[in-house]
Amino acid sequence: MDSRVDGETSRSARAVDDPLPEVVEADRLAEALRELAASREAVQARDDFLSIAAHELRNPLQSLSLQLAALARIAERDGSEELARLAERTRRTVRLFARRATMLLDVDRINRGVHRPELETVELGALVDEAVELHDDAARHHGVELRVRVDRSLRGRWDRGAIDQVLNNLLSNAIKYGAGRPVELEAESPAPDRVRIRVRDGGPGITAGDRRRIFERFERLWAGRAGVEGFGLGLWLAHRLVLAHGGTIEIRSEPGRGSEFILVLPVDPALRIHPTEERQR
């Protein structure tokens, strides 16, 4: 009996004295913390690069756009219609790239928590017309017909640049992923205090799993598809800009049946409680 107790006591003492399990666990924790710190540094470096790249790209692109607009006016004055059309098409391309730079700046502001909507009265029909015109060349290139149906009486107090960014992101994705089928854009007022915008495409559709992560940052569901470019930021940014207006954006899609993005905006966001503020109450 005594010898058995002594043996168990000896084994317990050895287990207590043996520091190996604790050392291994401490090493694993330290390694995990180092990896976390390295990941945070990498994310910060990426965000810093995006901010610098946006500033470096946007200014010369805006200058080039102005020069092309002047060239188009001169061509029209001199009766050179072909040169005027070429200048205008080139200017639209430059404006698209300038919007990409602006998108990067918006991402930087949101990351730093300093983005605030600058509200002004906006006519939605005019904003839609600008977005459709901007993507006309891309639609032709992809063989996509743009079908637009907008209630011309719709207007609201929104951040013009932000809503313009959202519309352009949704249209761009629909054209790129729409498999050459028609893209439909509709805008209506389901209630006096809000507007609803729908963008539909006839593309491959999106699975339930992909729908859950489609609004995440740097998410590109078809990153390997030939001819499809982008940062993987457009839908994440659209989602954040819509939330900043107190609105909602959702996707309805099934594999093989295309996708529909539904955007709902309050007519005056200043009269509504921001979703994040409402959750904090």
Stockholm file with secondary structure:
# STOCKHOLM 1.0

chainA/1-281         MDSRVDGETSRSARAVDDPLPEVVEADRLAEALRELAASREAVQARDDFLSIAAHELRNPLQSLSLQLAALARIAERDGSEELARLAERTRRTVRLFARRATMLLDVDRINRGVHRPELETVELGALVDEAVELHDDAARHHGVELRVRVDRSLRGRWDRGAIDQVLNNLLSNAIKYGAGRPVELEAESPAPDRVRIRVRDGGPGITAGDRRRIFERFERLWAGRAGVEGFGLGLWLAHRLVLAHGGTIEIRSEPGRGSEFILVLPVDPALRIHPTEERQR
#=GR chainA/1-281 SS CHHHHHHHHHHHHHHHHCCHHHHHHHHHHHHHHHHHHHHHHHHHHHHHHHHHHHHHHHHHHHHHHHHHHHHHHHHHHTTCHHHHHHHHHHHHHHHHHHHHHHHHHHHHHHHTTCCCCCCEEEEHHHHHHHHHHHTHHHHHHTTCCEEEEECTTCEEEECHHHHHHHHHHHHHHHHHHSTTCCEEEEEEEEETTEEEEEEEECSSCCCHHHHHHTTSTTCCTTTTSTTCCCCSCHHHHHHHHHHHTTCEEEEEECTTSCEEEEEEEESCGGGSCCHHHHHHC
#=GC SS_cons         CHHHHHHHHHHHHHHHHCCHHHHHHHHHHHHHHHHHHHHHHHHHHHHHHHHHHHHHHHHHHHHHHHHHHHHHHHHHHTTCHHHHHHHHHHHHHHHHHHHHHHHHHHHHHHHTTCCCCCCEEEEHHHHHHHHHHHTHHHHHHTTCCEEEEECTTCEEEECHHHHHHHHHHHHHHHHHHSTTCCEEEEEEEEETTEEEEEEEECSSCCCHHHHHHTTSTTCCTTTTSTTCCCCSCHHHHHHHHHHHTTCEEEEEECTTSCEEEEEEEESCGGGSCCHHHHHHC
//
